[in-house]
Amino acid sequence: MAGRLMLLDTASLYYRAFFGLPDSLKAPDGTVVNALRGMIDFAATLTARERPDAVVACWDDDWRPQWRVDLIASYKAQRLAEAGSEAEETPNALAPQVPLIAEALALAGIPVIGAPEAEADDVIGTLAASWNGPVDVVTGDRDLFQLVDDARGVRVLYTARGVAKLDTVDAAWIRGKYGIEPQAYVDFAVMRGDASDGLPGVAGIGEKTAAALVNEFGDLDAIVAAAQDSASSVKPRPRASLLNSRDYIAAAREVVAVRRDLAVSVPSPLPSPDPEALRAFGERWGVAGPVTRLLTPA
């Protein structure tokens, strides 16, 4: 298959819909359907505007894989429902909508793809790496900036300002925002850290220092080697922090880097939509309008 592939970071989108739309949106049976309605609307908007040749909804089969937790125990720990729980804190009104979202996407001919012990990020990384053509990754997760590759036509449609105001993230955007090249993003992110993912970063090293280090030395191996060399240009404070964080750095590189080797692929041929079943689904769950827009993009 060829053409442009659109990869949806599905949970990122349906969480945005859930928190962005009122819970007064309900199905005839009283089920709250704000996330369902928003997700279908997002899919309709994105496909109509970008006109991809193929769309895949990438799924979190495991939102907090044990192998990542084994490397860094704090990884996404703050997202747990309660201490000792292994279930992500999903709002009560959202949980019943998640399987409905998967059903709606499948009826629309959008395959829903996950993998054991893998996050949607890893599915996205694998499909982007294996696709023979340009790729758009739709996400609100900046970790996926590591996939940007102008030579291959891989870009991120970043939803931080909303699906109606997407930022198109390419190499120039990353240079303008962070002052680094996309291939340096993982090493940059390891040093900066990310509190939302439970990654503390290297103490005292923020975005500017992290960018300066990767630009001067190239990658984390060279940065750590420079920190060990008293004659290098690394300043005393970041030098001490880097040396004290060597174990963290080694583990965090594996945690932050998305996998690109999962046993998943874009179905060929792509599944066909089932308009009749999708319209019936729309009527049952009170989302007939969004379903119509998805079936008949402008």
Secondary structure, 3 states (H helix, E strand, C coil): CCCCEEEEEHHHHHHHHHHHCCCCCECCCCCECHHHHHHHHHHHHHHHHHCCCEEEEECCCCCCCHHHHHHCCCCCHHHECCCCCCCECCCCCCCCHHHHHHHHHHHCCCCEECCCCCCHHHHHHHHHHHCCCCEEEEECCHHHHHHCEHHHCEEEEECCCCHHHCEEECHHHHHHHHCCCHHHHHHHHHHHCEHHHCECCCCCCCHHHHHHHHHHHCCHHHHHHHHHCCCCCCCHHHHHHHHHCHHHHHHHHHHHCCCCCCCCCCCCCCCCCCHHHHHHHHHHHCCHHHHHHHHCCC
